[in-house]
Amino acid sequence: MEIQVIRDHLDIVKLQDKMNSIVFDYIDTSNNYRKAMKELNQMYMQVTTFYKDYIDGRNGEIPSTNTYWYLFIDCSAKLCYFLATAIYYSSNELQKTPVKVEKLLETAARTLPNIEQEESEEFLTAILSLYAEIVGDDPKTTLLCEDVLTQKGNVKQCLQQFKQFVDIEID
C-alpha cells in the first residue's frame, strides 16, 4: 500500500494506521514476522525515500519542528523499531542478527521524540531491551541509552539523526 503524499507531506494518519494494523495483525496477534517484515519494509522504504527527497529538495535543510514533523519522526522511530523486531524474529533470534537490525534499533532510539513523556519512555525501554538482547554488550547499550537521554528526544535533533541514517541507508 502506497502512502499518499499531500502538498509535499506524507499522510501521517494513514501511515500510522497502516503501521498499527500490521503490528496488530502480524506481530501482536499472530507472530507472522515474515509478513510483518515484508509489509513494514515497504513502508520503511517509502518513508526513508520521502524524507531523503524532501531534505534534498531543500538543499539539506532540516524541517522546522512543527506538529507534522513531530508526528513524522515519532512514527518513523516506531517504524524502525517494529521493522527491526520483525527482521530479528523472522530470521530466528538464535542466528547471527544482521547489522541492519542493530542500526534500525539505534535509529529508533535516537529519533524517538520527547522521551520524558510516559508513552515515549516506555517505548524507549522496549527499544533498549531488544537492543541489549541483540548486541549482548552492556556498555554498548548503556552508551546508547546515555546518548539518547542527553538528547532528551529534542525533535530537531531527532530529525537530524534520521537524516544522517537515511543518507547512509539510501546512498
LINLINMO-V137083 format. One record per backbone hydrogen bond with DSSP energy under -1.0 kcal/mol. CO is the residue of the C=O (numbers start at 0). NH is the residue of the N-H. Records with the same first field share a line. If there is no record, write none. Layout:
CO: NH, NH
//
This chain:
3: 10
5: 8
8: 5
9: 11
10: 14
11: 15
12: 16
13: 17
14: 18
15: 19
16: 20
17: 21
18: 22
19: 23
20: 24
21: 25
22: 26, 27
23: 28
25: 31
30: 32
31: 35
32: 36
33: 37
34: 38
35: 39
36: 40
37: 41
38: 42
39: 43
40: 44
41: 45
42: 46
43: 47
44: 48
45: 49
46: 50
47: 51
48: 52
49: 53
50: 54
51: 55
52: 56
54: 57, 59
55: 58
57: 60
63: 65
65: 69
66: 70
67: 71
68: 72
69: 73
70: 74
71: 75
72: 76
73: 77
74: 78
75: 79
76: 80
77: 81
78: 82
79: 83
80: 84
81: 85
82: 86
83: 87
84: 88
85: 89
86: 90
91: 94
97: 100, 101
98: 102
99: 103
100: 104
101: 105
102: 106
103: 107
104: 108
105: 109
106: 110
113: 116
116: 120
117: 121
118: 122
119: 123
120: 124
121: 125
122: 126
123: 127
124: 128
125: 129
126: 130
127: 131
128: 132
129: 133
130: 134
131: 135
136: 140
137: 141
138: 142
139: 143
140: 144
141: 145
142: 146
143: 147
144: 148
145: 149
146: 150
147: 151
150: 153
152: 113
153: 157
154: 158
155: 159
156: 160
157: 161
158: 162
159: 163
160: 164
161: 165
162: 166
163: 167
164: 168
165: 169
166: 170
//
